[in-house]
Amino acid sequence: MYVLDHTLPYIILGMPELSKYDITIDCSKQKICQNGKNLNKSQNDKNHSNDKNKQNFSLHISECKQINSHCSQTTEDQVNPPQSVTENKCELRKEVKDIIKNFDSVFSKDKYDVGALRVEPQRIVLNSDLPVSLRPYRTSPVEEQEIKSQVEKLLQAGLIKESNSPYSSPVTLAFKRDEGKKTRLCIDFRKLNALCKSDSEPLPLMDSLLDKLAKAKIFSSLDLASGYWHVPIHPKDTEKLAFCTNFGLYEWCRLPFGIKVAPAIFNRLIRRILTKY
């Protein structure tokens, strides 16, 4: 085995080869050793750690000739670093823009601009008929204004409606990292979730999904804007998803975030839609 001069094409030595020949790489001391012996060419140079030039060294192993022979037969595109694709960026950018323009209607303008799955309205089944009714949380004037602004947008988008439901779950604002402040509208469904009938729909395991992609070469992604909000709720169950603010009571017409059975409902619908693919 021979580590090529840095002016030649690069090769990568993996863990199997390094382990096989007992090679130790000490990055802090910039040393490479075999069986405890320093292989650095300038090991007597006290200032070698500041030398920015790459050092070459040989490992006297029986397979040296075989590896040299293999390297000489290897095609250039296998060992050279990837070539720049700068020259193709403009052409690719135009092609992407054309595709986006042709399918403009499927792109969400904001998180409230969502479609609706053409599926049967989903049911929210409870283990008790006794309504959960809680008072709204106290909020500051700034927080109340933020809540009011978001509620208005939800109303305009048809995702919620005004309510006279006996159910009531309070609203709160959570910290949103990308905005650096509390702007994430959350409904505290904990009391309602305690009454929700469980849904045992199996959620996919990440490891199993990765195993299925082992030999895949072409990938596509499906990124739904505010995914749960695409799922319609049965008219008889929307009152159960009512939430209260200091300025009114509203109920969800779509599947909200925070409800116990939301992941199972959403996963089942997506699985049905994508099964034939």
C-alpha positions as CSV (number, residue, x, y, z in Angstrom):
1,M,0.0,0.0,0.0
2,Y,1.4,3.4,-1.0
3,V,0.0,6.9,-0.1
4,L,0.2,8.8,-3.3
5,D,1.9,12.2,-3.7
6,H,-0.6,15.0,-3.3
7,T,-0.1,16.1,-6.9
8,L,-1.7,12.8,-8.0
9,P,-5.4,11.8,-7.9
10,Y,-6.7,11.1,-4.4
11,I,-7.6,7.7,-2.9
12,I,-9.4,7.0,0.4
13,L,-8.1,4.5,2.8
14,G,-11.0,3.2,4.9
15,M,-11.2,1.6,8.4
16,P,-10.7,-2.0,7.2
17,E,-7.3,-1.2,5.6
18,L,-6.2,1.0,8.5
19,S,-7.2,-1.7,11.0
20,K,-5.7,-4.5,9.1
21,Y,-2.2,-2.9,9.1
22,D,-2.5,-1.4,12.6
23,I,-2.3,2.2,11.4
24,T,-2.9,4.9,14.0
25,I,-3.7,8.5,13.1
26,D,-3.0,11.1,15.8
27,C,-4.5,14.4,14.6
28,S,-3.4,16.4,17.6
29,K,0.2,15.6,17.0
30,Q,-0.1,15.2,13.2
31,K,1.5,11.8,13.4
32,I,0.7,8.6,11.5
33,C,2.1,5.4,13.1
34,Q,2.2,1.7,12.2
35,N,2.7,-0.7,15.1
36,G,3.8,2.2,17.2
37,K,6.4,3.4,14.7
38,N,6.2,7.0,13.5
39,L,5.8,7.1,9.7
40,N,6.1,10.9,9.3
41,K,8.9,11.8,6.9
42,S,10.1,14.8,9.0
43,Q,9.7,13.3,12.5
44,N,12.8,15.1,13.8
45,D,11.4,18.5,12.8
46,K,10.0,20.1,15.9
47,N,8.0,22.6,13.9
48,H,6.3,20.0,11.7
49,S,2.9,20.8,13.2
50,N,3.1,24.2,11.7
51,D,4.1,23.0,8.2
52,K,1.2,23.5,5.9
53,N,2.7,21.4,3.2
54,K,1.4,17.9,2.9
55,Q,3.8,15.1,3.9
56,N,4.2,11.9,2.0
57,F,5.1,8.5,3.5
58,S,5.3,4.9,2.4
59,L,3.9,1.8,4.1
60,H,5.9,-1.2,3.1
61,I,3.2,-3.8,2.6
62,S,3.2,-6.7,0.3
63,E,0.2,-5.4,-1.7
64,C,2.0,-2.3,-2.7
65,K,2.4,-3.4,-6.3
66,Q,-1.2,-4.5,-6.6
67,I,-2.5,-1.2,-5.4
68,N,-0.2,0.8,-7.6
69,S,-1.4,-1.3,-10.5
70,H,-5.0,-0.8,-9.6
71,C,-4.5,3.0,-9.3
72,S,-2.9,3.2,-12.7
73,Q,-5.9,1.4,-14.2
74,T,-8.5,3.4,-12.4
75,T,-10.4,5.9,-14.5
76,E,-10.0,9.6,-13.8
77,D,-13.6,10.2,-12.8
78,Q,-13.3,7.6,-10.0
79,V,-10.5,9.3,-8.2
80,N,-10.7,13.0,-9.0
81,P,-12.8,15.3,-6.8
82,P,-16.2,16.2,-8.3
83,Q,-16.0,18.8,-11.0
84,S,-17.7,22.2,-10.6
85,V,-21.2,22.5,-12.0
86,T,-21.3,26.3,-12.0
87,E,-21.7,26.4,-15.7
88,N,-24.9,24.5,-15.5
89,K,-26.5,26.5,-12.7
90,C,-28.2,29.1,-14.9
91,E,-29.7,26.5,-17.1
92,L,-30.9,24.4,-14.2
93,R,-32.3,27.5,-12.4
94,K,-34.4,28.4,-15.5
95,E,-35.7,24.8,-15.8
96,V,-36.7,24.8,-12.1
97,K,-38.5,28.1,-12.5
98,D,-40.4,26.9,-15.5
99,I,-41.6,23.9,-13.6
100,I,-42.7,26.0,-10.6
101,K,-44.5,28.4,-12.9
102,N,-46.4,25.5,-14.7
103,F,-47.5,24.0,-11.3
104,D,-47.9,27.3,-9.4
105,S,-51.3,26.2,-7.9
106,V,-49.8,23.4,-5.8
107,F,-47.3,25.6,-4.0
108,S,-48.4,27.1,-0.7
109,K,-48.1,30.9,-0.4
110,D,-48.0,30.7,3.4
111,K,-48.9,28.2,6.2
112,Y,-52.6,29.2,5.9
113,D,-52.7,28.5,2.2
114,V,-53.5,24.8,2.3
115,G,-55.5,22.4,0.3
116,A,-57.9,19.7,1.4
117,L,-57.5,15.9,1.1
118,R,-60.4,14.4,-0.9
119,V,-61.2,11.8,1.8
120,E,-64.0,11.1,4.2
121,P,-64.2,13.6,7.1
122,Q,-62.4,12.1,10.1
123,R,-64.0,11.3,13.4
124,I,-62.7,12.2,16.9
125,V,-64.0,9.5,19.3
126,L,-64.1,10.1,23.0
127,N,-64.5,7.7,25.9
128,S,-66.8,10.0,27.7
129,D,-69.7,12.3,26.8
130,L,-68.8,14.8,29.6
131,P,-67.4,17.9,27.9
132,V,-64.0,19.3,28.7
133,S,-64.4,23.0,29.5
134,L,-61.5,25.1,30.6
135,R,-61.1,28.9,31.0
136,P,-58.7,30.8,28.7
137,Y,-55.2,31.4,29.9
138,R,-54.2,34.9,30.9
139,T,-52.1,36.6,28.2
140,S,-50.3,39.9,27.9
141,P,-51.6,42.6,25.5
142,V,-48.8,41.8,23.0
143,E,-49.6,38.0,23.2
144,E,-53.3,38.6,22.8
145,Q,-52.7,40.7,19.7
146,E,-50.6,37.9,18.2
147,I,-53.3,35.3,19.0
148,K,-56.0,37.5,17.5
149,S,-54.0,38.1,14.3
150,Q,-53.5,34.3,13.8
151,V,-57.1,33.4,14.7
152,E,-58.2,35.9,12.0
153,K,-56.0,34.3,9.4
154,L,-57.3,30.8,10.4
155,L,-60.9,32.1,10.0
156,Q,-60.2,33.6,6.6
157,A,-58.6,30.3,5.4
158,G,-61.7,28.4,6.6
159,L,-59.6,26.2,8.9
160,I,-61.7,27.2,12.0
161,K,-65.1,28.8,12.7
162,E,-66.8,30.6,15.5
163,S,-68.3,28.2,18.0
164,N,-70.9,27.7,20.7
165,S,-69.5,24.4,21.8
166,P,-69.7,23.0,25.4
167,Y,-66.0,22.0,24.9
168,S,-63.2,24.5,25.5
169,S,-59.4,24.1,25.5
170,P,-57.2,27.1,26.2
171,V,-54.8,28.7,23.8
172,T,-51.1,29.5,24.5
173,L,-48.1,30.8,22.6
174,A,-44.9,28.8,22.4
175,F,-41.5,30.0,21.5
176,K,-40.6,29.8,17.8
177,R,-36.9,29.4,17.2
178,D,-36.7,30.8,13.7
179,E,-38.5,34.0,14.8
180,G,-36.8,34.3,18.2
181,K,-40.1,34.9,20.1
182,K,-43.3,33.4,21.2
183,T,-45.4,33.2,18.1
184,R,-46.4,29.5,17.7
185,L,-50.1,29.2,18.4
186,C,-50.8,26.1,20.4
187,I,-54.0,24.6,21.8
188,D,-53.7,22.9,25.2
189,F,-55.6,19.7,24.4
190,R,-54.2,17.7,27.4
191,K,-57.6,17.3,29.1
192,L,-59.3,16.4,25.9
193,N,-56.5,13.9,25.0
194,A,-57.1,12.1,28.3
195,L,-60.6,11.3,26.9
196,C,-59.6,10.5,23.3
197,K,-60.0,6.9,22.3
198,S,-56.6,5.5,21.2
199,D,-55.8,4.7,17.6
200,S,-53.3,1.9,17.2
201,E,-52.4,2.7,13.6
202,P,-48.7,1.7,13.4
203,L,-46.4,4.6,12.6
204,P,-43.4,3.8,10.3
205,L,-40.0,3.1,11.9
206,M,-37.2,5.2,10.7
207,D,-34.7,2.2,10.5
208,S,-37.2,0.2,8.4
209,L,-37.7,3.1,6.0
210,L,-33.9,3.5,5.6
211,D,-33.5,-0.2,4.9
212,K,-36.0,0.0,2.0
213,L,-34.0,2.9,0.5
214,A,-30.7,0.9,0.6
215,K,-30.4,0.4,-3.2
216,A,-32.5,3.5,-4.3
217,K,-30.9,6.0,-6.7
218,I,-33.7,8.4,-7.4
219,F,-35.6,10.2,-4.6
220,S,-38.6,12.5,-4.4
221,S,-40.0,14.3,-1.4
222,L,-43.5,15.2,-0.3
223,D,-43.6,18.2,1.9
224,L,-47.2,19.3,2.7
225,A,-47.5,22.8,4.2
226,S,-49.2,22.4,7.7
227,G,-49.9,18.8,6.8
228,Y,-52.6,18.1,9.4
229,W,-54.7,21.1,8.3
230,H,-55.3,19.3,5.0
231,V,-57.5,16.7,6.8
232,P,-61.2,17.5,7.2
233,I,-63.0,16.8,10.5
234,H,-66.6,15.3,10.6
235,P,-69.1,18.1,11.3
236,K,-70.4,16.2,14.3
237,D,-66.9,16.2,15.9
238,T,-65.7,19.8,15.3
239,E,-67.3,21.0,18.5
240,K,-64.9,18.7,20.5
241,L,-62.0,20.6,19.0
242,A,-63.2,24.0,20.3
243,F,-60.6,26.4,21.8
244,C,-61.1,29.5,23.9
245,T,-59.4,32.9,23.8
246,N,-60.0,36.0,25.8
247,F,-62.0,37.4,22.8
248,G,-64.1,34.4,21.7
249,L,-64.6,30.7,21.3
250,Y,-63.7,28.9,18.0
251,E,-63.6,25.3,16.8
252,W,-61.4,23.5,14.2
253,C,-62.9,22.3,10.9
254,R,-59.6,20.6,10.0
255,L,-57.3,18.3,12.0
256,P,-55.3,20.4,14.5
257,F,-51.8,19.9,15.8
258,G,-51.7,18.7,19.4
259,I,-54.7,16.3,19.3
260,K,-53.7,12.7,20.5
261,V,-54.9,10.8,17.4
262,A,-53.6,13.2,14.8
263,P,-50.4,11.3,13.9
264,A,-52.4,8.0,13.4
265,I,-55.1,9.7,11.3
266,F,-52.6,11.5,9.1
267,N,-50.4,8.5,8.6
268,R,-53.3,6.2,7.6
269,L,-54.5,8.7,5.0
270,I,-51.1,9.2,3.5
271,R,-50.5,5.5,3.4
272,R,-53.8,4.9,1.6
273,I,-53.0,7.6,-1.0
274,L,-49.4,6.4,-1.7
275,T,-50.0,2.7,-1.5
276,K,-50.4,2.2,-5.3
277,Y,-47.1,4.1,-5.8
